[in-house]
């Protein structure tokens, strides 16, 4: 499992979430298996997004599409307050307690 981790400040969470929910890039059709949205407990104007993929190639292709279609357009990302930090990580161990 590979995770595309994205994080950035948002000016207005509700506006950002509405844009996120439009799903411009068809997450399911692009190989996203699951997404999680996280926020620091002390900062409601910051988001961390985890998009899970089966393989790294799908994650890389999705990130490239995000950069080309979404992050390059103020209209497509209206509430983003700064440039995103992104990385693709691989799940190497999971344990439930």
C-alpha positions as CSV (number, residue, x, y, z in Angstrom):
1,X,0.0,0.0,0.0
2,X,1.3,3.5,-0.9
3,X,0.0,6.7,0.5
4,X,0.2,10.1,-1.1
5,X,0.4,12.5,1.8
6,X,-0.5,16.1,1.2
7,X,-0.6,18.9,3.7
8,X,-1.2,22.6,3.6
9,X,-2.9,25.5,5.3
10,X,-6.5,26.4,4.3
11,X,-8.1,29.7,4.7
12,X,-11.6,28.3,5.1
13,X,-12.1,24.6,5.9
14,X,-15.7,24.4,4.7
15,X,-14.8,26.1,1.3
16,X,-11.8,23.8,1.0
17,X,-13.9,20.7,1.8
18,X,-16.6,21.7,-0.7
19,X,-13.8,21.9,-3.4
20,X,-12.3,18.6,-2.3
21,X,-15.7,16.9,-2.5
22,X,-16.1,17.9,-6.2
23,X,-13.5,15.2,-6.8
24,X,-12.2,16.9,-10.0
25,X,-9.7,14.0,-10.7
26,X,-12.1,11.1,-10.0
27,X,-10.2,9.6,-7.1
28,X,-11.8,6.2,-7.4
29,X,-11.2,6.0,-11.1
30,X,-7.6,7.2,-10.6
31,X,-6.7,4.3,-8.2
32,X,-7.4,5.9,-4.8
33,X,-8.6,3.1,-2.5
34,X,-9.3,5.2,0.6
35,X,-8.8,8.8,1.8
36,X,-8.4,10.3,5.2
37,X,-8.5,13.9,6.1
38,X,-6.7,14.9,9.3
39,X,-6.3,18.2,11.1
40,X,-4.0,19.2,13.9
41,X,-6.0,19.5,17.2
42,X,-4.6,23.0,17.6
43,X,-5.1,24.3,14.1
44,X,-8.4,24.0,12.3
45,X,-6.9,25.9,9.3
46,X,-4.5,23.1,8.3
47,X,-5.2,19.8,6.7
48,X,-3.3,16.6,6.1
49,X,-4.7,14.3,3.5
50,X,-3.8,10.6,3.0
51,X,-4.8,9.0,-0.3
52,X,-4.1,5.3,-0.4
53,X,-3.1,3.5,-3.6
54,X,-2.2,-0.1,-4.4
55,X,1.1,0.9,-6.1
56,X,3.5,3.8,-6.3
57,X,2.9,4.4,-10.0
58,X,-0.8,5.3,-9.4
59,X,0.2,7.6,-6.6
60,X,2.8,9.3,-8.7
61,X,0.4,9.8,-11.6
62,X,-2.3,11.2,-9.3
63,X,0.2,13.6,-7.8
64,X,1.2,14.8,-11.3
65,X,-2.4,15.4,-12.2
66,X,-3.0,17.3,-8.9
67,X,-0.1,19.6,-9.7
68,X,-1.2,20.1,-13.3
69,X,-4.9,20.5,-12.8
70,X,-5.6,21.6,-9.2
71,X,-2.6,23.2,-7.6
72,X,-1.9,25.4,-10.6
73,X,-5.3,27.0,-10.5
74,X,-6.7,29.3,-7.9
75,X,-10.2,28.4,-9.2
76,X,-9.6,24.7,-8.6
77,X,-8.2,25.2,-5.1
78,X,-10.0,28.3,-3.8
79,X,-9.3,27.9,-0.1
80,X,-5.7,26.6,-0.1
81,X,-3.6,29.0,1.9
82,X,-0.2,28.0,0.7
83,X,1.8,25.6,-1.4
84,X,1.2,21.9,-0.6
85,X,3.9,19.7,0.9
86,X,3.6,16.2,-0.7
87,X,5.3,12.9,-0.4
88,X,4.6,9.3,-1.4
89,X,5.2,6.8,1.4
90,X,4.9,3.1,1.6
91,X,3.2,1.2,4.4
92,X,5.8,-1.2,5.8
93,X,4.0,-2.3,8.9
94,X,0.5,-2.0,10.4
95,X,-0.5,-3.4,13.8
96,X,-3.8,-2.9,15.6
97,X,-4.1,-2.8,19.4
